[in-house]
Amino acid sequence: MPSMLEKAFPTLANRGKNKDKDDKTLAKEAADESIVEQRKGYKKVSPHLPQVDLLPPVLVLGVKTRKIKVRLFFLGFILLLLVGLMYMYQIAQIGFQEEAALNAEQQVVATQSQLTLYQPIETYVASLEDRRKMAKVATQSSVNIPNLLNGVQGALPGGGNYSSVDITAANLPPGDEAASKAFIATCGPTPYPFDTSAPPVAACIRVAGTVPTPSAADQLARDLKNVPRAFSVYVTQGAPTTPTTPTTPTTPTTPTTPTTGATGVPFSGTFVILVKD
């Protein structure tokens, strides 16, 4: 009568019975089976026993579940390790950046302390710059008297002469348009009375004299405009003068000297000299 083990596991029971046979019998049976299979057209197979899972399905499922859990555990551990390494790397980078910023701040403080030593030099350079600007304004506002007189003299036509040449310096603050307007108005009449422009001026020129003809007076006005930096040239003409006849002595004992008057057209002119650009 078969035992309960044989009923539960018939494969094991058959395997135990096969073990009772000797090696020669097994070899013979295998050879016979191989011959029969070859005659039937079957392929020759290995005489090894098939693998059989003897564990219950519940245990097999538990083993597989455990393997999955172990794999997930190691995967989570690796991920956690990577996150930790990245966090430590970021912390190290922040530390390096803070150290670099601290060193830079210390360098800035040291540089500022060194710059304080050069503060007097900076003040002196600033004062030199102010002096340069003042000298530039003074140079621009200055009038070259010899060149100006040469220009005025060169504008005089032949046969004419100056009775007076007056030069008045403006001495105005730079950029003061109202002061320029007032100075131009006090200098004399302008050829454009409705012109409200007021460029920076350096001096006022007033001339007076005589020229031979009225056309010469017009030419004088045109030539005065060629004087360097001349602006608002205005020349007025007077009535032409004629020579006087000599007088005869009234008594023999009181002779008088004959006199002649100046011939020509009297003129007077005004214009201003602009500041250099």
Buried (B, 14 or more C-beta within 10 A) or exposed (E): EEEEEBEEBEEEBEEEEEEEEEEEEEEEEEEEBBEEEEEEEEEEEEEEEEEEEEEEEEEEEEEEEEEEEEEEEEEEEEEEEEEEEEEEEEEEEEEEEEEEEEEEEEEEEEEEEEEEEEEEEEEEEEEEEEEEEEEEBEEBBEBEEEEBBEBBEEBBBEEBEBEEBEBBBBEBEBEEEEBBBEBBEEBBEBEEEEEEEBBBBBBBBBBBBBBBBEEBBBBBBEBBEEBEBBBBBBBBBEEEEEEEEEEEEEEEEEEEEEEEEEEBBBBBBBBBBBBEE
